[in-house]
Amino acid sequence: MRRVGGGSSISNLEAALRQFPPTKPSRCSEVSGVWAPCTCFLEMCIGWYPCGLKYCKGKPDSQDGAMASGTTSYRCGIKTCRKCHQYSYYVRQKQQCLWDE
């Protein structure tokens, strides 16, 4: 029997592990009983983050106060983006995932 840090044997550690459900459980929104196991989904979004420079087209004033000839592109702000991720995980009881309705 091999030993790992802290004096615990690997067989003791393996005995403490639980097998993940062998079949894919239903989504929590599809399960009717609050005590039934299911797969919970949670979407997390970052609604605003800077992701680049914003360029505008126009005729900005030149240094001498006269209008520049033709249209030009110039930096006029920060471009923002939104990113979402959906996480799924197993719960033993639907009551641990009531937001997934």
Buried (B, 14 or more C-beta within 10 A) or exposed (E): EEEEEEEEEEEEEEEEEEEEEEEEBBBBBEBEEEEBBBBBBEEEEEEEEEEEEEEEEEEEEEEEEEEEEEEEEEEEEEEEEEEEEEEEEBBEBBEBBEEBE
